[in-house]
Amino acid sequence: MPSYRQIEVYALLWLTRECEGRIRDFLYSAGIPIDAIQRGMHLTVYYGRRSLPGLPLVRKRVTIMADVSETRFMVLAPGGENPRPELEPARRSVGIRLTKRNSAIVEIQKMRQSIYKLETRRVIGTRKRTTAWTSCFGARHYQPHIKLLHPGSEIERDLRPLGESFRSAFNEIVFGKYEVRVRWPSHGNFRSFD
């Protein structure tokens, strides 16, 4: 039986297939190689590395709209929301982050809170509890984002023109599925509702 410290908890919001297809088409038409474009685009609502008593496993259809005017392209690395000489986008993963003003944030934070409220002292020990904008595990600062590109995308260093084109091409992006699942890495499998 794996120890509770090996368990990983994920809460994920998945883009609809139609929305992901439109984003893939947009990126491909912008000159990005098709094999550098992410499949299974999603936003991580919560990530943790402890068993959370009372956590329900969930897989359900949702309809959550995020307004694209409140998204920004970023390199997926610490500090990647701002251009930095050592972070070359073509060699890193790239995605979009949702700003705090985004229409989807209220719903995302409700989902997030329903999980992090289960973090007790007994579960997390001396770690600082997760809050709306901080995380107990993983990156300390929570930035809701969607990975779009793998390293090797040949994307330009300046992400602003692509971001402006993206915001011109889309009014909203749509999340169609919400899932809470648990993984035991030593077994390499997930437990979720199918």
C-alpha positions as CSV (number, residue, x, y, z in Angstrom):
1,M,0.0,0.0,0.0
2,P,1.5,3.4,-1.0
3,S,2.1,5.9,1.8
4,Y,-0.1,9.0,1.8
5,R,2.9,11.1,0.8
6,Q,3.0,9.4,-2.6
7,I,-0.6,10.4,-3.5
8,E,-1.2,13.2,-5.9
9,V,-4.6,15.0,-6.1
10,Y,-5.6,16.9,-9.2
11,A,-8.6,19.1,-10.0
12,L,-8.8,19.8,-13.7
13,L,-11.0,21.9,-16.0
14,W,-10.8,20.6,-19.6
15,L,-11.5,22.8,-22.6
16,T,-14.2,21.4,-24.9
17,R,-13.0,19.5,-27.9
18,E,-14.4,22.1,-30.2
19,C,-12.6,24.9,-28.4
20,E,-9.3,23.1,-28.3
21,G,-9.7,22.3,-32.0
22,R,-10.1,26.0,-32.8
23,I,-7.1,27.0,-30.7
24,R,-5.0,24.3,-32.4
25,D,-6.1,25.6,-35.8
26,F,-5.2,29.1,-34.8
27,L,-1.7,28.1,-33.5
28,Y,-1.0,26.0,-36.5
29,S,-2.0,28.9,-38.9
30,A,0.4,31.1,-36.9
31,G,3.2,28.9,-38.1
32,I,3.6,26.6,-35.0
33,P,4.5,23.0,-35.8
34,I,1.5,20.7,-35.1
35,D,3.5,18.4,-32.9
36,A,4.4,21.3,-30.6
37,I,0.8,22.1,-29.8
38,Q,-0.6,20.6,-26.6
39,R,-3.3,17.9,-26.7
40,G,-5.8,17.7,-23.9
41,M,-5.7,21.4,-23.0
42,H,-6.8,22.0,-19.4
43,L,-6.5,24.3,-16.4
44,T,-5.3,22.9,-13.1
45,V,-7.7,24.2,-10.4
46,Y,-5.9,22.4,-7.6
47,Y,-2.8,20.2,-7.1
48,G,-1.7,18.5,-3.9
49,R,0.5,15.7,-2.6
50,R,-1.5,14.4,0.4
51,S,-4.6,12.3,0.8
52,L,-7.5,14.6,1.7
53,P,-10.1,12.9,3.9
54,G,-13.6,13.5,2.5
55,L,-12.4,14.4,-1.0
56,P,-15.0,13.3,-3.6
57,L,-13.8,12.0,-6.9
58,V,-15.7,14.0,-9.6
59,R,-16.1,13.9,-13.3
60,K,-18.9,16.1,-14.6
61,R,-19.9,18.2,-17.6
62,V,-19.7,21.9,-17.0
63,T,-20.0,25.1,-19.1
64,I,-17.6,27.7,-17.9
65,M,-16.7,30.6,-20.2
66,A,-13.4,32.5,-19.9
67,D,-13.2,35.8,-21.6
68,V,-10.1,35.8,-23.8
69,S,-9.6,39.6,-23.4
70,E,-8.5,38.7,-19.9
71,T,-5.8,36.2,-20.9
72,R,-2.1,36.7,-21.4
73,F,0.5,34.5,-23.0
74,M,3.4,33.5,-20.7
75,V,6.3,31.2,-20.5
76,L,5.4,28.4,-18.1
77,A,8.3,28.9,-15.7
78,P,8.7,30.9,-12.4
79,G,8.5,34.5,-13.4
80,G,7.4,33.6,-16.9
81,E,4.6,36.2,-17.0
82,N,7.2,38.8,-17.7
83,P,9.8,38.7,-20.5
84,R,13.2,37.6,-19.1
85,P,16.4,37.0,-21.2
86,E,17.0,33.5,-19.7
87,L,13.5,32.3,-20.6
88,E,13.4,31.6,-24.3
89,P,9.8,30.7,-25.2
90,A,10.8,28.5,-28.2
91,R,12.6,26.2,-25.7
92,R,10.0,26.2,-23.0
93,S,6.4,25.4,-22.5
94,V,4.1,28.3,-23.3
95,G,0.5,28.9,-22.3
96,I,-2.1,31.5,-21.4
97,R,-2.9,32.7,-17.9
98,L,-6.3,34.0,-16.8
99,T,-6.0,37.4,-15.2
100,K,-7.8,37.9,-11.9
101,R,-10.4,40.0,-13.8
102,N,-11.4,37.0,-16.0
103,S,-15.1,36.0,-15.8
104,A,-14.2,32.4,-15.1
105,I,-12.2,33.2,-11.9
106,V,-15.2,33.2,-9.6
107,E,-16.2,29.6,-10.6
108,I,-12.6,28.4,-10.6
109,Q,-12.1,29.7,-7.1
110,K,-15.3,28.1,-5.8
111,M,-14.0,24.7,-7.1
112,R,-10.6,25.4,-5.7
113,Q,-11.9,26.3,-2.2
114,S,-14.1,23.1,-2.1
115,I,-10.8,21.1,-2.1
116,Y,-8.4,23.2,-0.2
117,K,-10.8,23.5,2.7
118,L,-10.0,19.8,3.3
119,E,-6.3,20.6,4.1
120,T,-6.0,20.1,7.8
121,R,-2.9,20.4,10.0
122,R,-2.9,16.7,10.4
123,V,-2.7,16.3,6.6
124,I,-0.3,19.1,5.6
125,G,1.8,19.4,8.8
126,T,3.8,22.6,9.1
127,R,3.2,23.7,5.4
128,K,1.3,26.8,4.8
129,R,-2.3,26.1,3.7
130,T,-3.5,26.7,0.2
131,T,-5.5,29.9,-0.3
132,A,-7.2,31.5,-3.3
133,W,-3.9,32.7,-4.7
134,T,-1.2,30.5,-3.0
135,S,-0.6,26.8,-3.1
136,C,0.6,24.4,-0.4
137,F,2.2,22.1,-3.0
138,G,3.9,22.9,-6.3
139,A,4.5,26.6,-7.3
140,R,3.7,28.8,-4.3
141,H,1.8,31.4,-6.3
142,Y,-1.3,30.1,-8.0
143,Q,-1.8,31.3,-11.6
144,P,-4.7,29.7,-13.4
145,H,-3.2,28.8,-16.8
146,I,-3.6,26.5,-19.8
147,K,-0.6,25.0,-21.4
148,L,-0.7,25.5,-25.2
149,L,2.8,24.7,-26.5
150,H,5.6,22.3,-25.8
151,P,9.3,23.2,-26.0
152,G,10.4,23.3,-29.6
153,S,7.5,25.4,-30.8
154,E,9.8,27.9,-32.8
155,I,7.7,30.7,-31.3
156,E,9.1,34.2,-31.3
157,R,10.7,35.6,-28.1
158,D,8.2,38.4,-27.9
159,L,4.8,36.8,-27.1
160,R,2.8,40.0,-27.3
161,P,2.0,39.9,-31.0
162,L,0.7,36.3,-30.7
163,G,-1.3,37.3,-27.7
164,E,-2.9,40.2,-29.4
165,S,-3.8,38.0,-32.4
166,F,-5.2,35.4,-30.1
167,R,-7.4,38.0,-28.3
168,S,-8.6,39.3,-31.7
169,A,-9.4,35.8,-33.0
170,F,-11.4,34.6,-29.9
171,N,-14.0,36.2,-27.6
172,E,-14.2,33.3,-25.2
173,I,-12.9,29.9,-24.5
174,V,-15.1,27.2,-23.0
175,F,-14.4,24.6,-20.4
176,G,-16.6,21.6,-20.7
177,K,-15.5,19.1,-18.1
178,Y,-14.4,19.2,-14.5
179,E,-12.6,16.3,-12.9
180,V,-11.1,15.6,-9.5
181,R,-8.8,12.6,-9.5
182,V,-6.1,10.9,-7.4
183,R,-2.9,9.3,-8.6
184,W,-0.6,6.9,-6.9
185,P,2.7,7.5,-8.8
186,S,4.3,4.2,-7.7
187,H,1.4,2.4,-9.5
188,G,1.3,4.9,-12.3
189,N,-2.5,5.1,-12.4
190,F,-5.3,7.4,-11.7
191,R,-8.5,6.8,-9.7
192,S,-11.5,8.8,-11.0
193,F,-15.0,8.4,-12.2
194,D,-15.3,7.1,-15.7
